[in-house]
Amino acid sequence: MTPKITVVMPVYNVQKFVKKAIESVLAQTFTDFELIIVNDCATDNSLKICQQFDDRRVKIINHVENKGLAAARNTGIRHALGKYVAFLDSDDMWHAEKLQRHCAHLDANPHVGISFSRSSFMSYDGKLLDFYQMPQLSNIDAAHLLCRNPVGNGSAPVIRRETLNDIRFQSVHRHQLYSCYFDEKFRQSEDIECWLRIVATTKWKMEGLPQPLTYYRLNHGGLSANLLKQLASWEQMISKARYFAPKLLKRHENDARAYQLRYLARQAIRMKDGKMAAKLATEALKTSPKILKDEMGRTISTVSAAYMQLLLPTFAYHWLESLGQKVIGSIQKHKISRDGVSSMFL
């Protein structure tokens, strides 16, 4: 019997997390799914852990060479049987009602091609935090997606197979022609590039659910040099988008770049690199001062946190950070509750 939803999970060297990720799929209240695990040539015990699950819905596909996240997702999609395709990164997890709610959303809204949810942040060690990604959930056009990427992470969306087929293109690897949906030239920013192609070039709409159904794991530490790689990958995405959405880029490229710089500044703050954070935040304002007007609260808080981390003694900054986190967490919880979300999701 053909499953209604295919879950695609790329796996590469995630032995510490992959068991919990798989368990969160198998614990779904919606059970008519298949889970396609794509082993991208993991060199640790990830594959062995995946093979321990004795469930007919779990299928493992092995790459013969490491090809990256975009290629692993493409492999999963090519083997998918479901009407809807969900993506879960193997270091993240889902709420038990994730698939049920997205399925109902897509069933009831045939114009929606991408259904996503709010996400709850999770610490590196798996503790749920009182912080949430709080994106715009409706009336999302290509300009908003380019500037703010409301989907937020690769474990949040569930997409119609029909929608993915509408952006399918052919690629060649070792003289073999095959279908792609994500652009395999990208090692980062491959998700926003895909979402933007859908919204900018097809009829499909994107809508979000107010429940935090995705648990998004924060990376442990990280190098500031990686932020520059992320920026370079984002610029690669912009260069490609100029070809399929030139009018969009002409109007919104600078604003989008400023928002991306602001996002990376927040990443640098989390890495405790005040110097890099201040540099990125300042560059964001220089690139487009308009972001201060359009999102004053978030922009001021990012710039302030960056410079406080740069200039204040460590103990003073940590005290202010802790205080700010409590306030922000309380505000976000109140907003989610105001949206009619049950406390079981918080």
MOSULCOR-V764539 format. One record per pair of residues at least 12 apart in sequence whose C-alpha atoms are under 10 Angstrom apart, sorted by the first residue. I is the first residue (numbers start at 1). J is the second residue. Records with the same first field share a line. If there is no record, write none. Layout:
I=J + J
//
This chain:
1=32 + 81
2=32 + 33 + 34 + 80 + 81 + 82 + 83
3=31 + 32 + 33 + 34 + 35 + 57 + 80 + 81 + 82 + 83 + 84
4=30 + 31 + 32 + 33 + 34 + 81 + 82 + 83 + 84 + 85 + 103
5=30 + 31 + 32 + 33 + 34 + 35 + 80 + 81 + 82 + 83 + 84 + 85 + 86 + 99 + 100 + 103 + 158 + 159 + 160 + 161
6=32 + 33 + 34 + 35 + 36 + 57 + 76 + 77 + 79 + 80 + 81 + 82 + 83 + 84 + 85 + 86 + 87 + 158 + 159 + 161
7=25 + 33 + 34 + 35 + 36 + 37 + 57 + 58 + 76 + 77 + 80 + 81 + 82 + 84 + 85 + 86 + 87 + 88 + 99 + 158
8=34 + 35 + 36 + 37 + 38 + 59 + 72 + 73 + 74 + 75 + 76 + 77 + 79 + 80 + 85 + 86 + 87 + 88 + 89 + 90 + 155
9=21 + 22 + 35 + 36 + 37 + 38 + 39 + 60 + 69 + 72 + 73 + 76 + 86 + 87 + 88 + 89 + 90 + 91 + 155
10=36 + 37 + 38 + 39 + 40 + 60 + 61 + 68 + 69 + 70 + 71 + 72 + 73 + 74 + 75 + 76 + 87 + 88 + 89 + 90 + 91
11=37 + 38 + 39 + 40 + 41 + 42 + 46 + 47 + 50 + 60 + 62 + 68 + 69 + 72 + 73 + 88 + 89 + 90 + 91
12=38 + 39 + 40 + 41 + 42 + 43 + 44 + 45 + 46 + 47 + 66 + 68 + 69 + 72 + 89 + 90 + 91
13=39 + 40 + 41 + 42 + 43 + 44 + 45 + 46 + 47 + 90 + 91
14=42 + 43 + 44 + 45 + 46 + 47 + 49 + 89 + 90 + 91
15=42 + 43 + 44 + 45 + 46 + 47 + 48 + 49 + 50 + 90 + 91
16=44 + 45 + 46 + 49 + 90 + 91 + 125
17=46 + 89 + 90 + 91 + 92 + 93 + 124 + 125 + 126 + 217
18=45 + 46 + 47 + 49 + 50 + 89 + 90 + 91 + 92 + 93
19=46 + 49 + 50 + 52 + 53 + 90 + 91 + 93
20=90 + 91 + 92 + 93 + 94 + 126
21=88 + 89 + 90 + 91 + 92 + 93 + 94 + 215
22=35 + 37 + 49 + 50 + 53 + 58 + 88 + 90 + 91 + 92 + 93 + 94
23=53 + 93 + 94 + 96
24=88 + 92 + 93 + 94 + 95 + 96 + 97 + 98
25=58 + 88 + 93 + 94 + 95 + 96 + 97 + 98 + 99
26=53 + 55 + 57 + 58 + 96
27=94 + 95 + 96 + 97
28=94 + 95 + 96 + 97 + 98 + 99 + 100
29=95 + 96 + 97 + 98 + 99 + 100 + 101
30=96 + 97 + 98 + 99 + 100 + 101 + 102 + 103
31=57 + 99 + 100
32=57 + 82 + 99 + 100
33=57 + 58 + 81 + 82 + 83 + 84 + 85 + 86 + 99
34=55 + 56 + 57 + 58 + 59 + 80 + 81 + 82 + 85
35=55 + 56 + 57 + 58 + 59 + 60 + 76 + 80 + 86 + 87 + 88
36=57 + 58 + 59 + 60 + 61 + 73 + 75 + 76 + 77 + 79 + 80 + 87
37=50 + 51 + 58 + 59 + 60 + 61 + 62 + 72 + 73 + 75 + 76 + 88 + 90
38=59 + 60 + 61 + 62 + 63 + 69 + 71 + 72 + 73 + 74 + 75 + 76
39=60 + 61 + 62 + 63 + 64 + 65 + 66 + 72
40=61 + 62 + 63 + 64 + 65 + 66 + 67 + 68 + 69 + 71 + 72 + 75
41=62 + 63 + 64 + 65 + 66 + 67 + 68
42=62 + 63 + 65 + 66
46=90
47=60 + 62
59=76 + 79
60=76
61=75 + 76 + 79
62=75
63=75
67=184 + 185 + 187
68=184 + 185 + 186 + 187 + 188
69=89 + 182 + 183 + 184 + 186 + 187 + 188 + 190 + 191
70=180 + 181 + 182 + 183 + 184 + 185 + 186 + 187 + 188 + 189 + 190 + 191 + 194
71=180 + 181 + 182 + 183 + 184 + 185 + 186 + 187 + 190
72=182 + 184
73=87 + 88 + 89 + 180 + 181 + 182 + 184
74=168 + 178 + 179 + 180 + 181 + 182 + 183 + 184
75=178 + 179 + 180 + 181
77=161 + 164 + 165 + 179 + 180 + 181 + 182
78=178 + 179 + 180 + 181
80=161
81=161
82=160 + 161
83=103 + 159 + 160 + 161 + 162
84=99 + 102 + 103 + 106 + 107 + 113 + 114 + 115 + 158 + 159 + 160 + 161 + 162 + 163 + 164
85=114 + 157 + 158 + 159 + 160 + 161 + 162 + 163 + 164
86=98 + 99 + 102 + 114 + 115 + 116 + 154 + 155 + 156 + 157 + 158 + 159 + 160 + 161
87=153 + 154 + 155 + 156 + 157 + 158 + 159
88=153 + 154 + 155 + 156 + 157 + 158 + 214 + 216
89=153 + 154 + 155 + 156 + 216 + 217
90=155 + 217
91=124 + 126 + 155 + 215 + 216 + 217 + 218 + 219
92=121 + 122 + 124 + 126 + 153 + 154 + 155 + 156 + 214 + 215 + 216 + 217 + 218
93=120 + 122 + 126 + 155 + 156 + 213 + 214 + 215 + 216 + 217
94=119 + 120 + 155 + 156 + 212 + 213 + 214 + 215 + 216
95=119 + 120 + 211 + 212 + 213 + 214 + 215 + 344 + 345
96=213 + 214 + 345
97=211 + 213 + 214 + 345
98=116 + 117 + 156 + 158 + 209 + 211 + 212 + 213 + 214
99=158 + 213
101=115 + 117 + 209 + 211 + 213
102=114 + 115 + 116 + 117 + 157 + 158 + 159 + 208 + 209 + 213
103=115 + 158 + 159 + 160
105=158 + 207 + 208 + 209
106=158 + 159 + 160 + 207
109=205 + 207
110=160 + 204 + 205
111=203 + 204 + 205 + 206 + 207
112=159 + 160 + 163 + 203 + 204 + 205 + 206 + 207 + 208
113=157 + 158 + 159 + 160 + 161 + 162 + 163 + 164 + 195 + 198 + 199 + 202 + 203 + 204 + 205 + 206 + 207
114=151 + 156 + 157 + 158 + 159 + 160 + 161 + 163 + 164 + 195 + 198 + 199 + 204 + 205 + 206 + 207 + 208
115=137 + 151 + 156 + 157 + 158 + 159 + 160 + 205 + 206 + 207 + 208 + 209
116=137 + 150 + 151 + 152 + 153 + 154 + 155 + 156 + 157 + 158 + 159 + 206 + 207 + 208 + 209 + 210 + 211 + 212 + 213 + 214
117=133 + 134 + 135 + 137 + 150 + 151 + 152 + 153 + 155 + 156 + 157 + 158 + 207 + 208 + 209 + 210 + 211 + 212 + 213 + 214
118=132 + 133 + 134 + 135 + 136 + 137 + 150 + 151 + 152 + 153 + 156 + 157 + 208 + 209 + 210 + 211 + 212 + 213 + 214 + 215 + 216 + 336
119=131 + 132 + 133 + 134 + 135 + 151 + 152 + 153 + 155 + 156 + 209 + 210 + 211 + 212 + 213 + 214 + 215 + 216 + 217
120=132 + 133 + 134 + 211 + 212 + 213 + 214 + 215 + 216 + 217 + 345 + 346
121=133 + 212 + 214 + 215 + 216 + 217 + 218
122=214 + 215 + 216 + 217 + 218 + 219
123=215 + 216 + 217 + 218 + 219 + 220
124=216 + 217 + 218 + 219 + 220 + 221
125=217 + 218 + 219 + 220
126=215 + 216 + 217 + 218
127=215 + 217
128=215 + 216 + 217 + 346
129=215 + 216 + 217 + 329 + 346
130=325 + 326 + 328 + 329 + 330 + 332 + 333 + 346
131=325 + 326 + 328 + 329 + 330 + 331 + 332 + 333 + 346
132=212 + 214 + 215 + 216 + 328 + 329 + 332 + 333 + 336 + 346
133=150 + 151 + 152 + 153 + 212 + 214 + 216 + 332
134=150 + 151 + 152 + 210 + 212 + 332 + 335 + 336
135=148 + 149 + 150 + 151 + 152 + 208 + 209 + 210
136=148 + 149 + 150 + 151 + 207 + 208 + 209 + 210
137=150 + 151 + 206 + 207 + 208 + 209 + 210
138=150 + 205 + 206 + 207 + 208 + 209
139=205 + 206 + 207 + 208
140=199 + 205 + 206 + 207 + 208
141=196 + 199 + 200 + 205 + 206
142=195 + 196 + 197 + 198 + 199 + 200 + 201 + 205 + 206 + 245 + 248 + 249 + 252
143=196 + 199 + 200 + 248 + 249 + 251 + 252 + 253 + 255 + 256
144=196 + 252 + 256
145=192 + 195 + 196 + 199 + 200 + 206 + 256
146=192 + 193 + 195 + 196 + 199 + 200 + 238 + 241 + 248 + 249 + 252 + 253 + 255 + 256 + 257 + 259 + 260
147=252 + 253 + 254 + 255 + 256 + 257 + 258 + 259 + 260
148=192 + 255 + 256 + 259 + 260 + 263
149=191 + 192 + 193 + 195 + 196 + 256 + 259 + 260
150=192 + 206 + 207 + 208
151=191 + 192 + 195 + 206 + 207 + 208
152=191 + 192 + 216
153=191 + 192 + 214 + 215 + 216
154=189 + 190 + 191 + 192 + 214 + 216
155=213 + 214 + 215 + 216
156=208 + 209 + 212 + 213 + 214 + 215 + 216
157=195 + 206 + 207 + 208 + 214
159=195 + 206
160=204
162=204
163=198 + 199 + 202 + 203 + 204 + 205
164=180 + 181 + 182 + 194 + 195 + 198
165=179 + 180 + 181
166=181 + 197 + 198 + 201 + 202 + 203 + 204
167=180 + 181 + 182 + 194 + 195 + 197 + 198 + 201 + 202
168=180 + 181 + 182 + 183
169=181 + 182 + 183
171=183 + 184
181=194 + 197
182=194 + 195 + 197
183=237
185=233 + 236
186=233 + 234 + 236 + 237
187=229 + 230 + 233
188=229 + 230 + 231 + 232 + 233 + 234 + 236 + 237
189=230 + 231 + 232 + 233 + 234 + 235 + 236 + 237 + 238
190=233 + 234 + 236 + 237
192=234 + 237
193=234 + 236 + 237 + 238 + 240 + 241
194=237
196=237 + 241 + 244 + 245
197=240 + 241 + 244 + 245
200=241 + 244 + 245 + 248
201=244 + 245
209=341
210=335 + 336 + 337 + 339 + 340 + 341
211=336 + 337 + 339 + 340 + 341 + 342 + 343 + 344 + 345 + 346
212=336 + 341 + 345 + 346
213=345 + 346
218=270
219=270 + 271
220=270 + 271
221=268 + 270 + 271 + 272
222=267 + 268 + 270 + 271 + 272
223=268 + 271 + 273
224=264 + 267 + 268 + 271 + 272 + 273 + 276 + 277
225=276
226=264 + 268
227=261 + 263 + 264 + 265 + 267 + 268 + 276 + 280
228=261 + 264 + 276 + 280
230=260 + 264
231=257 + 260 + 261 + 264
234=257 + 260
235=257 + 260
238=253 + 256 + 257
241=253
253=288
254=284 + 287 + 288 + 289 + 290
255=284 + 285 + 287 + 288 + 289 + 290 + 291
256=284 + 287 + 288 + 291
257=283 + 284 + 287 + 288
258=280 + 281 + 282 + 283 + 284 + 285 + 286 + 287 + 288 + 289 + 290 + 291
259=281 + 284 + 285 + 287 + 288 + 291 + 295 + 299
260=280 + 281 + 284
261=277 + 279 + 280 + 281 + 282 + 283 + 284 + 285 + 287
262=277 + 278 + 280 + 281 + 282 + 283 + 284 + 285 + 291 + 298 + 299 + 302 + 303
263=277 + 280 + 281 + 284 + 299 + 302
264=276 + 277 + 280 + 281 + 284
265=277 + 278 + 279 + 280 + 281 + 282 + 283 + 284 + 302 + 303 + 305 + 306
266=278 + 280 + 281 + 301 + 302 + 303 + 305 + 306
268=280 + 281 + 306
269=302 + 303 + 305 + 306 + 307 + 308 + 309 + 310
270=306
272=306 + 309 + 310 + 314
273=306 + 309 + 310
274=305 + 306 + 307 + 308 + 309 + 310 + 311 + 312
275=306 + 307 + 309 + 310 + 311
276=306 + 307 + 310
277=302 + 303 + 305 + 306 + 307 + 309 + 310
278=302 + 303 + 304 + 305 + 306 + 307 + 308 + 309 + 310 + 311
279=303 + 306 + 307
280=303 + 306
281=299 + 300 + 302 + 303 + 304 + 305 + 306 + 307
282=303 + 306 + 307
284=299 + 303
285=299 + 303
301=324
305=317 + 320 + 321 + 324
308=320 + 321
309=321
333=346
//
